[in-house]
Amino acid sequence: MKEITPVIVNIFGEVIFWIMSILTLGLVALIFRWCFKVWKSFRYTRVSVEQAKYLIIMDEGDEEKVLPTKKVVGMNNEELVGVEYRYTLYIYDRSATAEFNDAKKGKVTEKGAFVMVHNEFNMTNNQVRAMKSGMSDDKIIGSQRLYGVNSTRIKLTPLWSIFIDEGLSAFNLYQIFAAIIWYFRDYFPYAVFILVMAFVSLLVTCWVHRTE
């Protein structure tokens, strides 16, 4: 993660964004979708981590993703702010520090960072031997609450979601636009052929996504 921005929705900016998208027949929304941007300076308001309802995360490829925050109860019954990113839970730690490169200021260090929820394997040998009788009931409950179910099952993306994501790509929309043009120029068979091939290609892409 290159950058994390805690935000809440700016109602005014969100309404204007969707009005512009409707007036342009979805073109504004599609442009931001293709660019992997969310127009965070207009649609969202930056707040503290404790107040945030969402986190805007910029990954290594400069793609922006909006992820909802969630309240997590810690080992000592304290309330923590967490976010799930790439199937991993991260917890906001006020005592941790984060370093990043700012375009104007250079290397910057900030207090407070999201850290990956880790296990207890960083204990010393003496600490491990001291636990030979097992964990206490309170610690077992706290661990289950924080770490959740021990499972490697990954939730699959619904087919309809894959279908919409791929169908709204620039290539497929261009194919539909080309088919409309050919239809009004009296090339009906060619227009049908383009639509059929685009639909088959879309189905194959969805199948590849699901099987990988």
FIGUMI-935172 format. One record per residue (C-alpha): x, y, z. Coordinates in Angstrom, 2 decimals, padded with zeros to 5 digits, m for minus. Layout:
N
> x | y | z
> X | Y | Z .
...
END
This chain:
212
> x | y | z
> 000.00 | 000.00 | 000.00 .
> 001.42 | 003.35 | m001.04 .
> m001.15 | 005.60 | 000.61 .
> m004.10 | 005.23 | 002.99 .
> m006.69 | 008.00 | 003.38 .
> m009.43 | 007.74 | 006.05 .
> m012.63 | 009.34 | 004.75 .
> m016.37 | 009.72 | 005.02 .
> m018.72 | 010.28 | 002.09 .
> m019.22 | 013.89 | 000.99 .
> m022.97 | 013.87 | 000.28 .
> m022.88 | 017.00 | m001.89 .
> m019.94 | 015.75 | m003.97 .
> m021.49 | 012.30 | m004.34 .
> m024.80 | 013.73 | m005.58 .
> m023.03 | 015.99 | m008.10 .
> m020.91 | 013.07 | m009.30 .
> m023.95 | 010.89 | m010.02 .
> m025.86 | 013.77 | m011.64 .
> m022.90 | 014.33 | m013.97 .
> m022.73 | 010.59 | m014.68 .
> m026.44 | 010.47 | m015.56 .
> m026.26 | 013.58 | m017.76 .
> m023.31 | 012.12 | m019.68 .
> m025.00 | 008.68 | m019.96 .
> m022.48 | 007.15 | m017.58 .
> m019.38 | 008.48 | m019.33 .
> m018.05 | 010.33 | m016.25 .
> m018.37 | 007.23 | m014.05 .
> m016.77 | 005.05 | m016.73 .
> m013.78 | 007.36 | m017.13 .
> m012.99 | 007.19 | m013.42 .
> m013.60 | 003.41 | m013.49 .
> m011.18 | 002.91 | m016.37 .
> m008.56 | 005.13 | m014.67 .
> m009.01 | 003.27 | m011.35 .
> m009.65 | 006.57 | m009.56 .
> m012.50 | 007.55 | m007.24 .
> m012.23 | 011.38 | m007.34 .
> m011.56 | 011.37 | m003.60 .
> m010.98 | 015.13 | m003.31 .
> m014.57 | 015.79 | m004.44 .
> m016.62 | 012.77 | m003.37 .
> m015.04 | 012.18 | 000.06 .
> m013.96 | 014.19 | 003.10 .
> m010.79 | 013.28 | 004.97 .
> m011.28 | 012.64 | 008.70 .
> m009.42 | 010.94 | 011.53 .
> m009.10 | 007.16 | 011.46 .
> m011.50 | 006.78 | 014.40 .
> m014.22 | 008.71 | 012.54 .
> m013.66 | 007.14 | 009.13 .
> m016.30 | 004.96 | 007.51 .
> m014.04 | 004.09 | 004.58 .
> m010.36 | 003.93 | 003.67 .
> m009.15 | 004.92 | 000.22 .
> m006.12 | 002.75 | m000.48 .
> m003.67 | 003.44 | m003.29 .
> m001.79 | 000.29 | m004.22 .
> 001.55 | m000.22 | m005.95 .
> 000.00 | 000.39 | m009.39 .
> m001.53 | 003.73 | m008.28 .
> m005.03 | 002.22 | m008.36 .
> m007.46 | 003.61 | m005.79 .
> m009.83 | 001.30 | m003.91 .
> m012.52 | 002.24 | m001.39 .
> m012.74 | m000.24 | 001.50 .
> m015.14 | m000.04 | 004.46 .
> m013.66 | 000.09 | 007.94 .
> m014.96 | m002.17 | 010.67 .
> m014.85 | m002.16 | 014.44 .
> m012.83 | m005.00 | 015.93 .
> m012.72 | m006.03 | 019.59 .
> m009.12 | m006.67 | 020.68 .
> m007.61 | m009.23 | 023.02 .
> m008.26 | m006.99 | 026.03 .
> m011.80 | m006.02 | 025.00 .
> m010.61 | m002.72 | 023.56 .
> m012.34 | m001.39 | 020.43 .
> m010.05 | m001.18 | 017.40 .
> m010.42 | 000.10 | 013.86 .
> m009.70 | m002.52 | 011.22 .
> m009.86 | m003.03 | 007.47 .
> m009.67 | m006.16 | 005.37 .
> m007.33 | m005.81 | 002.40 .
> m006.35 | m008.68 | 000.11 .
> m007.90 | m011.24 | 002.49 .
> m005.78 | m009.94 | 005.40 .
> m007.00 | m008.00 | 008.44 .
> m005.13 | m004.82 | 009.35 .
> m005.60 | m003.01 | 012.67 .
> m004.89 | 000.67 | 013.32 .
> m002.10 | 001.01 | 015.90 .
> m001.55 | 004.53 | 017.30 .
> 001.90 | 003.63 | 018.60 .
> 003.21 | 002.33 | 015.26 .
> 005.01 | 004.56 | 012.74 .
> 004.69 | 004.63 | 008.97 .
> 007.17 | 005.97 | 006.42 .
> 006.25 | 007.13 | 002.93 .
> 007.66 | 009.33 | 000.19 .
> 005.89 | 012.64 | m000.38 .
> 006.32 | 014.33 | m003.76 .
> 007.02 | 017.71 | m002.11 .
> 008.39 | 016.88 | 001.33 .
> 010.40 | 013.78 | 000.49 .
> 010.55 | 011.01 | 003.08 .
> 007.90 | 011.54 | 005.77 .
> 007.31 | 009.62 | 009.02 .
> 003.87 | 009.65 | 010.64 .
> 002.67 | 008.38 | 013.98 .
> m000.07 | 005.78 | 013.75 .
> m000.30 | 003.05 | 011.11 .
> m002.33 | 000.05 | 010.02 .
> m000.48 | m003.13 | 010.93 .
> m001.19 | m006.71 | 009.94 .
> m002.81 | m008.81 | 012.63 .
> m000.10 | m011.33 | 013.53 .
> 000.04 | m014.42 | 015.71 .
> 002.01 | m015.23 | 018.82 .
> 004.95 | m016.91 | 017.09 .
> 007.33 | m014.07 | 018.01 .
> 007.49 | m015.32 | 021.60 .
> 010.74 | m016.57 | 023.12 .
> 011.31 | m020.26 | 023.89 .
> 010.81 | m019.64 | 027.61 .
> 007.46 | m017.98 | 026.92 .
> 006.38 | m020.91 | 024.76 .
> 007.41 | m023.43 | 027.46 .
> 005.49 | m021.42 | 030.05 .
> 002.34 | m021.99 | 028.01 .
> 002.67 | m025.79 | 027.97 .
> m000.54 | m026.07 | 029.95 .
> m002.40 | m024.18 | 027.21 .
> m004.02 | m020.78 | 026.92 .
> m006.40 | m019.38 | 029.47 .
> m010.11 | m019.32 | 028.68 .
> m010.09 | m015.52 | 028.45 .
> m007.23 | m015.55 | 025.98 .
> m008.90 | m018.24 | 023.89 .
> m012.06 | m016.15 | 023.63 .
> m010.06 | m013.02 | 022.84 .
> m008.05 | m014.82 | 020.14 .
> m011.17 | m016.24 | 018.52 .
> m012.78 | m012.81 | 018.52 .
> m009.73 | m011.09 | 017.00 .
> m008.47 | m013.69 | 014.52 .
> m011.80 | m015.20 | 013.53 .
> m012.25 | m018.68 | 012.07 .
> m009.06 | m020.49 | 011.11 .
> m009.88 | m021.19 | 007.46 .
> m008.11 | m020.91 | 004.11 .
> m011.37 | m020.74 | 002.17 .
> m011.45 | m017.69 | m000.12 .
> m014.78 | m016.16 | m001.00 .
> m015.33 | m016.25 | m004.76 .
> m016.35 | m013.14 | m006.65 .
> m019.96 | m013.55 | m007.87 .
> m020.31 | m014.26 | m011.59 .
> m022.63 | m011.29 | m012.09 .
> m019.98 | m008.98 | m010.61 .
> m017.30 | m010.35 | m012.97 .
> m019.73 | m010.07 | m015.89 .
> m020.46 | m006.39 | m015.14 .
> m016.78 | m005.51 | m014.58 .
> m015.73 | m007.08 | m017.87 .
> m018.79 | m005.86 | m019.76 .
> m018.04 | m002.24 | m018.82 .
> m014.47 | m002.41 | m020.07 .
> m013.50 | 000.03 | m022.83 .
> m013.01 | m002.79 | m025.37 .
> m016.47 | m004.33 | m024.93 .
> m018.20 | m000.94 | m024.96 .
> m016.35 | m000.13 | m028.18 .
> m017.62 | m003.38 | m029.70 .
> m021.22 | m002.50 | m028.81 .
> m020.78 | 001.00 | m030.22 .
> m019.31 | m000.42 | m033.45 .
> m022.21 | m002.88 | m033.79 .
> m024.71 | 000.01 | m033.46 .
> m022.88 | 001.97 | m036.15 .
> m022.81 | m001.00 | m038.53 .
> m026.52 | m001.66 | m037.89 .
> m027.54 | 001.86 | m038.94 .
> m025.32 | 001.59 | m042.02 .
> m027.34 | m001.45 | m043.18 .
> m024.72 | m004.05 | m042.19 .
> m027.09 | m005.98 | m039.95 .
> m025.36 | m009.41 | m040.31 .
> m021.97 | m007.87 | m039.52 .
> m023.40 | m006.05 | m036.47 .
> m024.92 | m009.29 | m035.17 .
> m021.61 | m011.10 | m035.73 .
> m019.74 | m008.47 | m033.68 .
> m022.23 | m008.70 | m030.80 .
> m022.16 | m012.51 | m030.77 .
> m018.35 | m012.62 | m030.75 .
> m018.17 | m009.97 | m028.02 .
> m020.68 | m011.93 | m025.91 .
> m018.77 | m015.20 | m026.37 .
> m015.51 | m013.45 | m025.48 .
> m017.15 | m012.04 | m022.36 .
> m018.38 | m015.48 | m021.28 .
> m014.93 | m017.01 | m021.82 .
> m013.33 | m014.23 | m019.75 .
> m015.79 | m014.81 | m016.91 .
> m015.10 | m018.55 | m017.03 .
> m011.32 | m017.98 | m016.91 .
> m011.72 | m015.63 | m013.90 .
> m013.81 | m018.15 | m012.04 .
> m011.53 | m021.16 | m012.73 .
> m008.27 | m019.38 | m011.77 .
END
